[in-house]
């Protein structure tokens, strides 16, 4: 239970399902409730597999390809910032309404993994946290302790995935409460926050890379 609560407390603020739900709503504002719930289910399942896979093998994959966590942050931040910029500058609702429902459904289905799951829901921050938690397994010794850690981690990711589905599937309730005009304002603000979040992730990763370069130069000169 202690490990489960620790995992939940570490993952939930990074994933932030309620906040991500507003971004999800802004990117699916022309979808029907049925399409949005179906898409929310796919995103939740995808998010679960991304988190579950990052825990045991994330660090191994990064080592195989020689990718560092700061580089992962910078790359993910670029994708998030571009997505936010596109949302800020997308066409008017009238233009979007001209798209047929069948075309919209296909378009949303193709976005289930990218960008809705990765990097908007479970982005570089989530992957970095999961990898760090996975590396903390070295503090455990013995098969029983490793099994308890794995089960607790798996339960935590399942709970997060369920919360993602609930928040995303019923994000249209925000539109009912705020109305079309209020929702459009929230969408624009969320898009700006998303853009700022991407820039912040880039800044964090870039700062870590710059710190590594400075430390290397000091070691060489010292």
C-alpha positions, 0 to 999 in steps of 0.5 A, spaced: 500 500 500 505 504 501 508 503 494 502 504 491 500 510 494 507 513 493 507 511 485 500 514 485 502 521 488 508 521 483 504 520 477 498 523 478 501 530 478 505 529 472 499 526 468 494 531 471 488 528 468 483 534 469 488 539 466 489 534 460 482 533 459 481 541 457 486 540 452 483 533 450 476 537 449 479 543 445 482 538 440 476 534 439 471 540 440 467 538 434 467 530 435 460 527 437 459 525 445 460 517 442 466 519 438 469 522 444 468 517 449 471 512 444 477 516 443 477 517 451 477 509 452 483 508 446 487 514 449 486 511 456 489 504 454 494 507 450 496 511 456 496 505 461 501 501 456 506 507 455 506 508 463 507 500 464 512 499 459 516 505 461 517 502 468 521 496 466 524 497 459 524 505 458 531 506 461 533 500 457 530 503 450 534 509 452 540 506 453 540 502 446 539 508 442 543 513 446 538 518 448 538 521 455 532 524 459 534 531 457 534 530 450 527 526 451 524 532 454 527 537 449 524 533 443 517 532 447 517 539 449 518 541 442 512 536 440 507 539 445 509 546 443 507 545 436 501 542 438 499 548 442 501 553 437 497 549 432 491 550 437 492 557 437 492 558 430 487 553 427 481 555 423 474 558 425 469 553 427 465 555 421 470 552 417 471 546 421 464 544 421 464 543 413 468 537 415 463 531 414 462 527 420 465 521 417 472 525 416 472 527 423 471 520 426 477 518 421 481 524 423 480 523 431 482 516 430 488 517 427 490 522 433 488 517 438 496 515 440 499 521 437 498 526 439 493 525 444 496 519 448 504 521 447 506 527 448 499 530 451 497 525 456 503 521 457 509 525 455 516 526 456 515 528 464 511 522 465 516 517 461 521 520 465 518 519 472 516 512 470 523 511 468 526 514 475 521 509 479 523 503 475 530 505 477 528 505 484 527 498 484 534 497 485 533 499 493 529 492 493 532 486 494 529 479 493 523 476 489 518 478 493 519 485 494 520 486 486 513 482 485 510 487 490 513 493 487 511 491 480 504 489 482 503 496 486 506 500 480 501 496 475 495 498 480 497 505 480 498 505 473 491 502 472 488 507 477 491 513 473 488 510 466 481 509 469 481 517 471 484 519 464 478 515 461 473 519 466 476 526 465 476 525 458 470 521 456 466 527 460 470 533 458 464 535 454 460 537 461 465 543 461 462 545 454 455 544 457 456 548 463 460 554 460 456 554 453 460 555 446 463 562 447 465 560 454 468 553 452 472 557 446 475 562 451 477 556 455 480 552 449 484 558 447 487 559 454 488 552 454 492 552 448 496 557 450 498 554 457 499 548 452 504 552 448 507 555 455 508 548 458 512 545 451 516 551 452 517 550 459 519 542 458 524 545 453 527 549 458 528 544 463 531 539 458 535 545 455 538 547 462 539 540 464 543 539 457 547 546 458 548 544 466 552 537 463 556 541 458 558 546 464 560 541 468 564 537 463 568 543 461 569 545 469 572 537 469 576 538 463 579 545 466 580 543 473 
